[in-house]
Amino acid sequence: MDILTLSEYILMAALAIYALASMRIATRKTIGMGLVGVGGLSIAVATILIIVQNIYGIAFCKDIATALVLLGPVGTIAFARVLRGYSNG
């Protein structure tokens, strides 16, 4: 095992811990913390998928990661607009 593969495995472990911390943040009571947690979780999962694609050569992981990165902010903006509509009346 070369140093690059070892560092990719260490990065995957660190991202898994970050994903767990993001899930913990997402379960807070406030809506803002929930949005921050879900955003962090989507970034962690997308990065893990890119690393899995690099290590194991699974082609569809890159497509799923791209969709997560593009649709994550869209969902956050849509949810914020819905909440703004509720607060205005």
C-alpha positions as CSV (number, residue, x, y, z in Angstrom):
1,M,0.0,0.0,0.0
2,D,1.5,3.3,-1.0
3,I,1.3,6.6,0.9
4,L,-1.4,8.0,-1.4
5,T,-3.9,5.2,-0.8
6,L,-3.2,5.3,3.0
7,S,-3.9,9.1,3.0
8,E,-7.1,8.5,1.1
9,Y,-8.3,6.0,3.7
10,I,-7.4,8.4,6.5
11,L,-9.3,11.2,4.8
12,M,-12.3,8.9,4.4
13,A,-12.2,8.1,8.1
14,A,-12.0,11.8,9.0
15,L,-14.9,12.6,6.7
16,A,-17.0,9.9,8.3
17,I,-16.4,11.5,11.7
18,Y,-17.3,14.9,10.1
19,A,-20.5,13.4,8.7
20,L,-21.5,12.1,12.1
21,A,-20.8,15.5,13.6
22,S,-22.9,17.1,10.9
23,M,-25.8,14.7,11.7
24,R,-25.5,15.7,15.3
25,I,-25.6,19.4,14.3
26,A,-28.6,18.7,12.1
27,T,-30.6,17.4,15.0
28,R,-30.5,20.6,17.0
29,K,-33.8,22.4,17.7
30,T,-33.3,25.5,15.5
31,I,-33.9,25.5,11.8
32,G,-30.6,27.3,11.0
33,M,-28.6,24.6,12.7
34,G,-30.5,21.9,10.9
35,L,-29.7,23.6,7.5
36,V,-26.0,23.9,8.5
37,G,-25.9,20.3,9.5
38,V,-27.5,19.0,6.3
39,G,-25.2,21.2,4.2
40,G,-22.1,19.8,6.0
41,L,-23.4,16.3,5.6
42,S,-24.0,16.6,1.9
43,I,-20.5,18.0,1.4
44,A,-19.0,15.1,3.4
45,V,-20.9,12.5,1.5
46,A,-20.0,14.0,-1.8
47,T,-16.3,14.1,-0.9
48,I,-16.4,10.5,0.3
49,L,-18.1,9.4,-3.0
50,I,-15.3,11.1,-5.0
51,I,-12.6,9.4,-3.0
52,V,-14.4,6.0,-3.4
53,Q,-14.5,6.6,-7.1
54,N,-10.8,7.4,-7.2
55,I,-9.8,4.3,-5.1
56,Y,-12.2,1.7,-6.5
57,G,-13.0,3.0,-9.9
58,I,-16.8,3.0,-9.5
59,A,-17.9,5.4,-12.2
60,F,-21.4,6.4,-10.9
61,C,-20.1,7.8,-7.7
62,K,-18.9,11.0,-9.4
63,D,-22.4,11.5,-10.9
64,I,-24.1,11.1,-7.5
65,A,-21.5,13.5,-5.9
66,T,-22.1,16.1,-8.5
67,A,-25.9,15.9,-8.0
68,L,-25.4,16.2,-4.3
69,V,-23.2,19.3,-4.6
70,L,-25.6,21.0,-7.1
71,L,-28.9,20.1,-5.5
72,G,-27.9,20.7,-1.9
73,P,-27.9,24.5,-2.1
74,V,-31.0,24.5,-4.3
75,G,-32.9,22.6,-1.6
76,T,-31.6,24.9,1.1
77,I,-32.7,28.0,-0.8
78,A,-36.1,26.5,-1.5
79,F,-36.6,25.6,2.2
80,A,-35.5,29.1,3.3
81,R,-38.0,30.7,0.8
82,V,-40.8,28.5,2.2
83,L,-39.9,29.5,5.8
84,R,-39.8,33.2,4.8
85,G,-43.3,32.9,3.3
86,Y,-44.6,31.4,6.6
87,S,-43.1,34.2,8.6
88,N,-44.5,36.9,6.5
89,G,-48.1,35.7,6.8
